[in-house]
């Protein structure tokens, strides 16, 4: 089950409070500001800063 648009609308990066977007492979949520990618495990976004990986600004699905 993909992440619902309603859930995406209320989620924010726990570090910088910016919006997050679904990654191109739909396996994570990427912050538009600090570029941290939070994993999605068993259809649940894991919004824990220590679980995130910092990636360059690419592979974000609009």
C-alpha positions as CSV (number, residue, x, y, z in Angstrom):
1,X,0.0,0.0,0.0
2,X,1.5,3.3,-1.0
3,X,1.7,6.3,1.3
4,X,-1.5,8.3,1.0
5,X,-1.5,11.9,-0.3
6,X,-3.2,12.9,2.9
7,X,-0.4,11.5,5.0
8,X,2.3,13.1,2.8
9,X,0.6,16.4,3.2
10,X,1.1,16.4,7.0
11,X,4.5,14.8,7.3
12,X,7.6,17.0,7.7
13,X,11.3,16.3,8.3
14,X,11.8,15.9,12.0
15,X,15.2,17.7,11.8
16,X,14.5,20.9,9.8
17,X,10.6,20.8,9.6
18,X,10.6,21.1,5.8
19,X,8.3,19.1,3.5
20,X,9.2,15.5,2.5
21,X,8.5,13.9,-0.9
22,X,8.3,10.3,-2.0
23,X,11.5,9.1,-3.6
24,X,11.4,7.8,-7.2
25,X,11.6,4.2,-6.0
26,X,8.9,4.8,-3.4
27,X,11.0,3.3,-0.7
28,X,11.6,6.5,1.2
29,X,10.6,10.0,2.0
30,X,13.2,12.7,1.1
31,X,13.4,16.1,2.8
32,X,13.3,18.9,0.2
33,X,15.7,21.0,2.4
34,X,18.3,18.9,4.2
35,X,18.1,15.9,1.7
36,X,17.7,13.3,4.3
37,X,15.9,10.2,3.2
38,X,13.7,8.5,5.7
39,X,12.9,4.8,5.0
40,X,9.5,3.3,4.5
41,X,9.3,-0.1,6.2
42,X,6.2,-2.3,5.9
43,X,4.3,0.7,4.5
44,X,5.2,2.9,7.5
45,X,7.4,5.9,7.2
46,X,10.3,5.8,9.8
47,X,10.7,9.4,10.6
48,X,13.7,9.0,13.0
49,X,16.7,11.2,12.3
50,X,19.2,8.5,13.1
51,X,17.5,6.2,10.6
52,X,17.8,8.7,7.7
53,X,20.5,8.8,5.1
54,X,21.7,12.1,3.5
55,X,21.6,12.0,-0.3
56,X,22.2,14.6,-3.0
57,X,19.2,16.5,-4.4
58,X,17.9,13.9,-6.9
59,X,15.5,11.0,-7.2
60,X,12.5,12.8,-5.8
61,X,9.1,12.2,-7.2
62,X,6.8,15.2,-7.6
